[in-house]
């Protein structure tokens, strides 16, 4: 059960039109002032998640970076970094200084994709070119920043170990383009769009 929020946290919610909180995530800082500041934002996993659920005009983009470090095939550490940007330019950043930040990140990713998907899909269907950082797409294909690859020539797209790779039909030399997933805003929306487009063209 969510604990009662402080008056300061409620003021943040009201002034930012964030909606109703559903969960609290506490900061790990040891400095008292830092804890107080961080908690106002950390208290609001639910604040941000509900804002995404209730008003698609609030959220503009999210960038997710999860880096797993391994040695001799054994995973030794994982770092998380999530950045949300609102349409008014305000930015919220969450990292491993928050307890259970991965759960927060999973919610951010899922709700971002679910909420922004209709907006991007409508723009795609209307014939617009959609930019996702270093990569873009439209009804004709995908652009890697240098050239367009028609949908008919896109063989595969996948994210592995933090990198997004696109493979071209008939190209046995490797990937047509490799980009760090963390460099692609709303990468989950991008993947959902591409998979939906490819499925529609195969059917």
RAVEN-V444560 format. One record per pair of residues at least 4 apart in sequence whose C-alpha atoms are under 8 Angstrom apart, sorted by the first residue. I is the first residue (numbers start at 1). J is the second residue. Records with the same first field share a line. If there is no record, write none. Layout:
I->J ; J
This chain:
1->23
2->22 ; 23 ; 24
3->24
5->9 ; 10
6->10
7->11
8->12 ; 40
9->13 ; 40 ; 41 ; 43
10->14
11->15
12->16 ; 40
13->17 ; 18 ; 19 ; 20 ; 47
14->18 ; 19
17->51
18->47 ; 48 ; 50 ; 51
19->47 ; 48 ; 50 ; 51 ; 54
20->46 ; 47 ; 50 ; 51
21->43 ; 44 ; 45 ; 46 ; 47 ; 48 ; 50
22->44 ; 45 ; 46 ; 47 ; 50
23->43 ; 44 ; 45 ; 46 ; 47
24->42 ; 43 ; 44 ; 45 ; 46
25->39 ; 42 ; 43 ; 44 ; 45 ; 98 ; 99 ; 100 ; 101
26->38 ; 39 ; 42 ; 43 ; 98 ; 99
27->35 ; 38 ; 39 ; 42 ; 97 ; 98 ; 99
28->35 ; 97 ; 98 ; 99
29->34 ; 35 ; 97
30->34 ; 35
31->35
32->36
33->37
34->38
35->39
36->40
37->41
38->42
39->43
40->44
41->45 ; 92
42->94 ; 98
43->47
44->48 ; 49
45->49 ; 104
46->50
47->51
48->52 ; 108
49->53 ; 107 ; 108 ; 111
50->54
51->55 ; 56 ; 58 ; 59
52->56 ; 58 ; 59 ; 111 ; 112 ; 115
53->111 ; 115
55->59
56->115 ; 116
57->87
58->86 ; 87 ; 88
59->84 ; 85 ; 86 ; 87 ; 112
60->84 ; 85 ; 86 ; 87
61->84 ; 85 ; 86 ; 112 ; 185 ; 186
62->82 ; 83 ; 84 ; 85 ; 109 ; 112 ; 185 ; 186
63->82 ; 83 ; 84 ; 182 ; 183 ; 184 ; 185 ; 186 ; 187
64->80 ; 81 ; 82 ; 83 ; 105 ; 109 ; 181 ; 182 ; 185 ; 187
65->80 ; 81 ; 82 ; 162 ; 181 ; 182
66->78 ; 79 ; 80 ; 81 ; 162 ; 182
67->78 ; 79 ; 80 ; 161 ; 162
68->75 ; 76 ; 77 ; 78 ; 79 ; 161
69->75 ; 76 ; 77 ; 78
70->74 ; 75 ; 76 ; 77
71->75 ; 76
79->95 ; 96
80->94 ; 95 ; 96 ; 101 ; 102
81->93 ; 94 ; 95 ; 96
82->93 ; 94 ; 95 ; 105
83->91 ; 92 ; 93 ; 94
84->91 ; 92 ; 93
85->89 ; 90 ; 91 ; 92
86->90 ; 91
94->98 ; 101
95->101
96->101
97->101
100->104
101->105
102->106
103->107
104->108
105->109
106->110
107->111
108->112
109->113 ; 188
110->114 ; 188
111->115
112->116 ; 186 ; 188 ; 189
113->117 ; 186 ; 188 ; 189 ; 192
114->118 ; 189
115->119
116->120 ; 189
117->121 ; 189 ; 192 ; 193
118->122
119->123
120->124 ; 130 ; 189
121->125 ; 193
122->126
123->127 ; 128 ; 129 ; 130
124->128 ; 129 ; 130 ; 138 ; 139
125->139
127->138 ; 139
128->138 ; 139
129->136 ; 137 ; 138 ; 139
130->136 ; 137 ; 138
131->135 ; 136 ; 137
132->136 ; 184 ; 185 ; 186 ; 187 ; 190
133->183 ; 184 ; 185
134->144 ; 145 ; 179 ; 183 ; 184
135->142 ; 143 ; 144 ; 145 ; 184
136->142 ; 143 ; 144 ; 145
137->141 ; 142 ; 143
138->142
140->150 ; 151
141->148 ; 149 ; 150 ; 151
142->148 ; 149 ; 150 ; 151
143->147 ; 148 ; 149
144->148 ; 177
149->153 ; 154 ; 168
150->154
151->198
153->168 ; 169
154->166 ; 167 ; 168 ; 169
155->166 ; 167 ; 168 ; 169
156->166 ; 167 ; 168
157->164 ; 165 ; 166 ; 167
158->164 ; 165 ; 166
159->163 ; 164 ; 165 ; 181
160->164 ; 165
162->180 ; 181 ; 182
163->178 ; 179 ; 180 ; 181
164->178 ; 179 ; 180 ; 181
165->175 ; 176 ; 177 ; 178 ; 179
166->175 ; 176 ; 177 ; 178
167->171 ; 174 ; 175 ; 176 ; 177
168->175 ; 176
171->175 ; 176
179->183 ; 184
180->184
181->187
182->187
186->190
187->191
188->192
189->193
190->194
191->195
192->196
193->197
194->198
195->199
196->200
197->201
198->202
199->203
